Every structure is written in C-alpha cells, then in structure tokens.
Amino acid sequence: AQSVSQHNHHVILSEAASLELGCNYSYGGTVNLFWYVQYPGQHLQLLLKYFSGDPLVKGIKGFEAEFIKSKFSFNLRKPSVQWSDTAEYFCAVNLGNFNKFYFGSGTKLNVKP
Amino acid sequence: NAGVTQTPKFQVLKTGQSMTLQCAQDMNHEYMSWYRQDPGMGLRLIHYSVGAGITDQGEVPNGYNVSRSTTEDFPLRLLSAAPSQTSVYFCASGPPSGSYNEQFFGPGTRLTVL
C-alpha cells in the first residue's frame, strides 16, 4: 500500500528559528506532491505543490520545499518562522493516475512568541 | 464563488442512526472527494468521484455510501452510524484528472456518534 510518512509529529520553535519538516513517500512511479496547512479551527489550505521541473518549489508565506527523487522525500522549509505559522502541516501525494491522494499524519507546529 | 461548502458543521448521532453529510462546490470541478480526519492519522480518503455518475472507493470506504448525480454535489451517507465514525469529515474538489490538479477543501463537519 502507498504511504506518506511525516516523522515529526510535534515541533516547537521560537520565532525566527528555521523550520524543516520531513515527508517521505513510498511510491516508485510518477507522483505529484503537496504541502497543506491547517490553521486552528480552519480547513486545509494549499501551501505549495510540485508536479515537474525545478525540484525546489516556493509557496506562499515564505515556505519552500525540495523534491529529492532518490530519497522519495519532499521536505518543507522556512528560514524564519513566525508565531502566525502555528498550525498543523500535512504532506500529500497524488499518484500518477491523479485520482487518489494520500496524506501524511501531519505535523503540529507550535511557534512561541 | 463560495468554493466548497459543507453542511452541517456539527452533528451528534446515536449509534445506528443514519444521516447524510452534504457537500457542494461551485467551481465546476470534476473531481470531488471525502476524507475523514482523526488525531495522529492525518486525512484518509473515504470515497471519490471523477465526474457525475462515477464514484470509487478510497482507503476507508466501509460504512459510507456516496453518489454523484450532478457536478456540483457529492453527499456522503452514513447508513448506520457507529462510534468509530466519530471524526471530522472534509469534502474536497479539484480540476479534472490529468491537469495540474490540487484540491480545495471545505470547512469540515465534526461528527460525534454516541
């Protein structure tokens, strides 16, 4: 079965610290990759996505992610977090047939002011 | 555009009761899907549809039925609710398969089954 792994379940950072959240998937074929964010009490919103081309993709609010095919990874990064980044972050994979999305278990980020 | 709307926002059921969670989108998206979100498990796909009249099962379809009679609507039916179905349910929609699709999520329905 396909799976998406997010190894960091809960991350606590101080403002201005750098962030890297890991995401690994277990599918050897063509994939599309996404990071979604869920702010407290809200629905999921797209942060960024990768379909092809430059493996370093930039998203909203200063987030970026790097696709490393050899490592089956799509890690999310931000150089300097803000208190408003406190949220839960989900990595998702869409397989080559485009019809099924698989989500990781999520990482809760708590940024202390 | 209202985007993806879901009703109700909250619902409490007794074991064995049935109900339908409503989902509608006004973006003319062909792809629609239902997920449940449980603590520590992320989102798991229940059912999805690639167009009116076409539905298929996701990871956790047992206990749920869907139908897609129009492009806009994709209701999720619980025929006989069980406590294990206590969860937050999200509906999502997206452009047709084969395009650079992403999913747009609704606000969710928090369901408690007693």
Chai-1 contact restraints between the chains, C-beta under 6 A:
chainA,res_idxA,chainB,res_idxB,connection_type,confidence,min_distance_angstrom,max_distance_angstrom,comment,restraint_id
A,H43,B,F105,contact,1.0,0.0,6.0,A-B,restraint_1
A,H43,B,P107,contact,1.0,0.0,6.0,A-B,restraint_2
A,H43,B,G108,contact,1.0,0.0,6.0,A-B,restraint_3
A,L44,B,F105,contact,1.0,0.0,6.0,A-B,restraint_4
A,L46,B,E102,contact,1.0,0.0,6.0,A-B,restraint_5
A,K49,B,E102,contact,1.0,0.0,6.0,A-B,restraint_6
A,F51,B,Y100,contact,1.0,0.0,6.0,A-B,restraint_7
A,F90,B,G42,contact,1.0,0.0,6.0,A-B,restraint_8
A,F98,B,S97,contact,1.0,0.0,6.0,A-B,restraint_9
A,N99,B,S97,contact,1.0,0.0,6.0,A-B,restraint_10
A,F103,B,G42,contact,1.0,0.0,6.0,A-B,restraint_11
A,F103,B,L43,contact,1.0,0.0,6.0,A-B,restraint_12
A,G104,B,G42,contact,1.0,0.0,6.0,A-B,restraint_13
A,S105,B,G40,contact,1.0,0.0,6.0,A-B,restraint_14
A,S105,B,M41,contact,1.0,0.0,6.0,A-B,restraint_15
A,S105,B,G42,contact,1.0,0.0,6.0,A-B,restraint_16
A,G106,B,G42,contact,1.0,0.0,6.0,A-B,restraint_17
